[in-house]
Amino acid sequence: MNKPSLFLDRVLPVLTVIAVILVIWHVAVVYLNAPFVRDQAARAGTVVTLGEIIPQTFNQERPILPAPHQIIAELWDTTIAKPITSKRSLVYHAWVTLSATLMGFGMGTVLGILLAVGIVHNRAMDKSLMPWVIASQTIPILAIAPMIIVVLNSIGISGLLPKALISTYLSFFPIVVGMVKGLRSPDVLLLDLMHTYNASRTQTFWKLRWPAALPYLFTSLKVAIAISLVGAIVGELPTGAVAGLGARLLSGSYYGQTIQIWAALFMAAALAAVLVSIIGLAHTQVLKRMGAKP
Amino acid sequence: MTSAAAPVVTARDLGLTFQTNDGPVNALTGVNLDIKKGDFVSFIGPSGCGKTTFLRVIADLEKHTSGSIEINGMTPENARLARAYGYVFQAAALYPWRTIEKNIALPLEIMGYSSAEQKQRVERTLELVNLSGFGKKYPWQLSGGMQQRASIARALAFDADLLLMDEPFGALDEIVRDHLNEQLLKLWDRTNKTICFVTHSIPEAVYLSTKIVVMSPRPGRVTDVIESPLPRERPLDIRDTPEFLEVAHRVREGLKAGHSYEE
């Protein structure tokens, strides 16, 4: 086998996909934004040629679909060019959402692990809890989010915690499912071995079940952190929150600021990518320390 | 070996019936057996004859349903609580995230040995199974035979006088197996442990054992107990001697007699 080349194996495929997306995007920009240009021309009583329409579709103030360079300009303007303390800085809004995401993710992880430990060690919990855990995820989060916010607000809890709780609500689920599977993953032989040593339940847990479950935990954590972010953004939508990526999405849609919406979307995607890859990195490090086959 | 050695395992009319959805299954019936200290006992028979089940009853991994069994004069459960035996499974069952020395130290950690004691015992048992220098490797870096030796070292690390081995070399090829059998005999000689060894290979059973228990299925029972006339010192080529072939013949006859071909 040839030595893997970073460019050919990793960069080129990604670049190809990006190039294809950009081409489709630019065509769509022209197609979607052209009617507006034609309408304007018709109202002004002028006739425009295709050659005149195309450049105009790329530089509208409130396009149906903004062109990539407009989004990049908006991102630049609201991150690098603005002080972080400004209410119009996207970094500020991203931080608001991120703090709720991390708090919810942390709580969801702890809750998920505790539930999984209970389910694995206690038959009654296994039979009674698992159906509820699954049922909890069949309720649309958009329906339950406003209620959580309103109820908590009425007892004087507002700000970070309600949003974090929605993240928790979403993120505990993959942790429970993954950890139950992980904690049950040790072979019967390995469990029998612990039995022959007369190991206590605690010893069996820390020396066998927990290390065996770690790979499962990290897979779950990757899913959990991504949906924690979704939870935090959703938590900002129904409440008329003034800060956060969700608030940017909402105000953008109120005022027809499509560029602002897209910039917030890109920021959310970038945030998710960074968070997931941090966990991926931790995953690789932990596996390496556990002597996994490279 | 003295003839007046203390009994390690005493089974009297031992039976075990599994309750399954298709009705009760007699895994073991009427087993009477005495295993003395220092014995090397092989259990041989076709699958379903209860040889593994018997080993698991000794290890308190299964509960017998009739008769009685004592290990060092105790019930199997008390013997397990007293950590009277080391168990070697068919697969090496090493923890993939622990190095070989950490795997061997596992029972010692659980039993609360000091870390100095652990280190010393790990080194001694590694040397005993000829794996010195491999302590820092992870299981996947070792061959199947070496992994199985590591799992034997793990069973030897604490002071159990009884070693229970459930087809430990069943998954290995014959060349490796011969080699490990030879090493196992040396190890038995050096440590003076009592070994119960489950196998379905006649040459293996005859080569290793001082006592061969022939078993047959449906219901699982003992059909013959053969005291081997072979000397304790056994080079590999003892397998070509008439004495060896005679014992092997008797085992084969015992297996044939116990097997009902009408079924």
Interface residues (C-beta under 8 A of the other chain):
Chain A: D187 L189 L190 D192 L193 M194 H195 T196 Y197 N198 A199 Q203 K207 L208 P211 M290 G291 A292 K293
Chain B: A59 D60 L61 R80 L81 R83 Y85 G86 Y87 F89 A91 A93 Y95 P96 W97 R98 T99 L106 P107 E109 I110 M111 Y138 W140
